[in-house]
Amino acid sequence: MKVTVVGAGAVGASCAEYIAIKNFASEVVLLDIKEGFAEGKAMDLMQTASLNGFDTKINGVTNDYSKTAGSDICVITSGIPRKPGMTREELIGINAGIVKDVSSNLVKHSPKTIIIVVSNPMDTMAYLVHKTSGLDKSKIIGMGGALDSARFKYRLAEALGAPISDVDGMVIGGHSDTGMVPLTRLATRNSVPVSKFISEERMDQVMEDTKVGGATLTKLLGTSAWYAPGAAVSGLVQAIACDQKKMFPCSVMLDGEYGLKDICIGAPVILGRNGIEKIVELELNDAEKAHMKESAEGVRKTNDLLEL
């Protein structure tokens, strides 16, 4: 199993690290445009192998896509990160050109690959890859919902005073501060609805804290987060590589599901060796449907800025 991660910055390096530590891939290629940067990150990570007990080989390369040939899964993290006060949507002008070039080079050398998009604005970048790569829609996945759901569960556990292993919850919709749809109605603690334990007011606060989870970290760190995004990517990659048939909310191309067409937006999917094996259509209530529709309108406005 060969995995390529494009972009050796904090997010890309975290992806490579978590994938390697899980020890299911034979090789991880870390690629960057900055001379020697990916090589240095790869060497540093490989020097942890004996300490962390993994045998995955991590190879760093500078802008040489021939070294990515035969990759089963490719992860695109490249692009400029968010700065304090910057929305994901403001990134589109620069990152669209980068993502289009990267995906073209990846598919050229690995025509059967599955691509996971991390670059922001993530739903729009996933849509761009759909429109320009020639890959089947089952092989293009936006990472956002997996990360947003992890942040939702963190906030739920915090509100409950419970261990995160007790908590389950999901976020669908767009991967943006205004587009997320945390499904508070369906959130549980050991199969018991969370509403049995916390007030509606507290649940509303959990929802709002989840929506601004990325912006909160950007303000604190001065740049985008990297540990949780890297872990989210590694979970998706492992589910595909090991054919786990696990359910994750991901940004996927919809064709009538949730009443939406020709848009990439967060929805639960089953991930296996073929990529997206099924889109799971939940029965949403009227409020959730309205939020999903509003989220889709926001994503479409960003998509309209693309020069396809």
ROFI-28749 format. One record per residue (C-alpha): residue number from 1; x, y, z. Coordinates in steps of 0.001 Angstrom, whole numbers. Each point is the difference from the previous one (the first is absolute). Example, Ala and Ser with C-alpha at 12.3 -4.5 7.8 and 13.67 -1.06 7.14 Angstrom:
2
     n        px        py        pz
     1     12300     -4500      7800
     2      1370      3440      -660
This chain:
308
     n        px        py        pz
     1         0         0         0
     2      1546      3264     -1186
     3     -1273      3353      1220
     4      1089      3420     -1249
     5      -421      3174      2044
     6       497      3242     -1937
     7      1084      2878      2211
     8      2581      -589      2730
     9     -1165      2798      2284
    10     -1476      -591      3433
    11     -3187     -1676     -1269
    12      1739     -2146     -2624
    13      2728     -1111      2396
    14     -2621      -889      2615
    15     -1860     -2069     -2628
    16      3195     -1857      -862
    17       852      -549      3659
    18     -3391     -1409      1015
    19      -217     -2220     -3092
    20      3486     -1377       652
    21      -628      -606      3708
    22     -3119     -2042      -806
    23      2316     -2259     -2027
    24     -2431     -1088     -2748
    25      1810      1639     -2947
    26      3234     -1274     -1506
    27      1035      3437     -1236
    28      -939      3628       524
    29      1319      2547     -2500
    30       138      3549      1351
    31       281      2585     -2796
    32       552      3750       182
    33      1140      2770     -2355
    34      2526      1420      2474
    35      3450     -1455      -661
    36      1013     -2553      2631
    37     -2999       713      2245
    38     -1846     -3295      -508
    39      3287     -1913       114
    40       776      1542      3373
    41     -3455      -693      1408
    42       166     -3605     -1253
    43      3423      -548      1519
    44     -1125      1423      3334
    45     -3086     -2232       -18
    46      2002     -3095      -978
    47      2264       584      2988
    48     -3069      -564      2202
    49      -742     -3412     -1570
    50      1983     -2066      2496
    51     -1433      2052      2863
    52     -3617      -165     -1162
    53       180     -3549     -1336
    54      -988       385     -3640
    55      1482     -1430     -3200
    56     -1680      2292     -2529
    57      2628      1631     -2205
    58      -367      3781      -351
    59      1681      1573     -3032
    60       247      3750      -501
    61       245      1499     -3502
    62       194      3503     -1444
    63     -2647       524     -2690
    64       734     -3316     -1767
    65     -3350     -1606      -688
    66      1609     -2996     -1702
    67       868     -1201      3528
    68     -3719      -101       805
    69      -765     -2469     -2824
    70     -2216     -2907       972
    71     -1466      1693      3066
    72     -3173     -1669      1232
    73     -1095      3091      1930
    74      1115      3623      -379
    75      -596      2773      2521
    76        60      3652     -1073
    77       857      2389      2839
    78      1848      2561     -2108
    79     -1000      3643      -123
    80       339      2964      2303
    81     -1424      -450      3505
    82     -2546      2277      1605
    83      1301      3025      1831
    84     -1801      1616      2948
    85     -3173      1731     -1212
    86       117     -1738     -3404
    87     -2917     -2152     -1096
    88       466     -3238     -1901
    89     -1780      1600     -2939
    90      2637      2742      -281
    91      2566     -2661      -795
    92     -1648     -1078     -3230
    93      1861      2170     -2511
    94      3415     -1365       928
    95      -862     -3527      1039
    96     -2136      -885     -3047
    97      3002       323     -2315
    98      2168     -2047      2332
    99     -2537     -2804       486
   100      -779      -260     -3720
   101      3700      -349      -859
   102       658     -2482      2805
   103     -2968     -2253      -815
   104       912       -14     -3694
   105      3541     -1161       781
   106     -1184     -2639      2451
   107     -2505     -1531     -2431
   108      2596        70     -2786
   109      2253     -2334      1997
   110     -2701     -1920      1925
   111     -3112      -163     -2218
   112     -1807     -2412      2345
   113       674      1921      3186
   114     -2503      1214      2593
   115       430      3686       883
   116      -720      1501      3418
   117      -250      3793       -66
   118      1005      1986      3082
   119       823      3389     -1566
   120     -2452      2813       747
   121     -2643      1024      -871
   122      -311     -3761       140
   123     -3454      -619     -1513
   124       829      2215     -2957
   125      3451     -1540      -460
   126     -1583     -3477       -16
   127     -2495      1253     -2611
   128      2899      1361     -2066
   129      1729     -3398        42
   130     -3248     -1625     -1128
   131      -294      2390     -2931
   132      3618      -182     -1163
   133      1578     -3348       959
   134     -2054     -2504     -1990
   135      -250     -2327      3005
   136     -3240     -1750       915
   137     -1980      1803      2697
   138       511     -2916      2388
   139      3732       719       -19
   140       -81      3667      1092
   141      -566       740      3676
   142        56      3243      1962
   143      1307      -503      3528
   144     -1959      2748      1816
   145     -2903     -1867      1591
   146      2272     -2486      1755
   147      1889      2869      1642
   148     -3134      2006       818
   149     -1585     -3065      1612
   150      3100      -584      2130
   151      -227      3595      1204
   152     -3720      -460       678
   153       673     -3076      2132
   154      2710      1894      1891
   155     -2475      2747       856
   156     -2724     -2502       896
   157      2310     -1860      2374
   158      1037      3322      1534
   159     -3635       982       613
   160      -878     -3428      1395
   161      3101      -326      2160
   162       356     -3407     -1642
   163      2837     -1884     -1703
   164       -62       402     -3766
   165      -285     -3785      -390
   166     -3515       350      1473
   167     -1067      2526     -2634
   168     -1173      -289     -3589
   169     -1116      2757     -2340
   170       226      1177     -3572
   171       337      3238     -1948
   172     -1267       238     -3584
   173      -227      2939     -2389
   174      2730      2357     -1155
   175      3432       174      1595
   176      -243      3658       974
   177      -812      2037      3079
   178     -3537       660     -1239
   179      -617     -3161     -2038
   180       390     -2761      2582
   181     -3099     -1898      1093
   182       776     -1721      3335
   183     -2698     -2642       477
   184      -673       686      3672
   185     -3305     -1907      -151
   186      1839     -3223      -843
   187      2975       434      2370
   188       255     -2698      2678
   189      1825     -1047      3133
   190       191     -3790       -14
   191     -3098      -123     -2248
   192     -1981      2363      2261
   193      -929      3347     -1614
   194      2247      2766      1282
   195     -3116      2125       576
   196      -680     -2204      3048
   197      3120      1376      1671
   198       420      3648     -1010
   199     -2326      2921      -554
   200     -1085      1349     -3372
   201      1928      3198       761
   202      3196     -1936       684
   203      -528     -2036     -3165
   204      -325      3206     -2016
   205      3348      1127      1429
   206      1579     -3339      -989
   207     -1317       492     -3526
   208      1369      3531      -288
   209      3382      -980      1469
   210       199     -2821     -2542
   211      -736      2296     -2932
   212      2825      2389       925
   213      2362     -2793      1022
   214      2481       703     -2785
   215      -148      3782       407
   216       512      -343      3764
   217      3194     -1964      -540
   218      1214      2341     -2735
   219      -383      2933      2390
   220      1913     -1830      2744
   221      2738     -1474     -2195
   222       406      2730     -2615
   223      -503     -2624     -2726
   224     -2190     -3004      -775
   225       -90     -3008      2311
   226      1911     -3142      -978
   227      -260     -2826      2561
   228     -3745      -641      -367
   229       -18       509     -3794
   230      2877     -2461      -325
   231     -1781     -2535      2191
   232     -3235       431     -1976
   233      1818      -680     -3266
   234      1732     -3072      1433
   235     -3376     -1401      1049
   236     -1376       376     -3527
   237      3140     -1443     -1590
   238       -21     -3006      2323
   239     -3701      -678      -625
   240       703      -116     -3748
   241      3319     -1853       149
   242     -1285     -2665      2391
   243     -3445      -251     -1630
   244     -1644       686      3361
   245     -3420      1104     -1323
   246       -28      2694      2679
   247     -2445      2892       -50
   248      1397      3524       -77
   249     -1624      3293      -934
   250      1996      1274     -3002
   251      -405      2554     -2762
   252     -1381     -1986     -2919
   253     -1569       718     -3380
   254     -3758      -311       423
   255     -2374     -1027     -2770
   256     -3424       419      1534
   257       836     -1075      3546
   258     -1309      2492      2566
   259     -1754      1727     -2912
   260      3318      1305     -1335
   261      1808      -453     -3311
   262      3342      1039     -1483
   263      1510      1006      3319
   264      2614     -1365      2383
   265     -1198       283      3579
   266       241     -1970      3219
   267     -2106     -3154       300
   268       577     -3382      1662
   269      1632     -2601     -2242
   270      1285     -3553       272
   271      3726      -151      -819
   272      1711     -3133     -1283
   273      2621     -1129     -2466
   274     -1845      1605     -2912
   275      -294      3364      1708
   276     -3566      1187       571
   277     -2051     -3196       -97
   278     -3310      1512      1096
   279     -1470      3383       871
   280     -2226      -353      3071
   281     -3115      2175      -165
   282     -1240       896      3478
   283     -3577       986       758
   284       400      3648       961
   285     -2662      2056      1726
   286     -1235      3272     -1476
   287      2514      2159      1870
   288      2924     -2216     -1044
   289     -1212         7     -3613
   290      -155      3801        69
   291      3523       223      1424
   292      1282     -2432     -2625
   293     -1612      2044     -2790
   294      1490      3204      1379
   295      3402     -1662       255
   296      -216     -1173     -3612
   297      -818      3526     -1165
   298      3151      1246      1691
   299      2132     -2692     -1628
   300     -1464       790     -3421
   301       870      3674       394
   302      3621      -980       585
   303       -92     -2479     -2897
   304     -1162      2809     -2268
   305      3370      1695       573
   306      1800     -2870     -1692
   307      1243       480     -3536
   308      -897     -3370     -1507
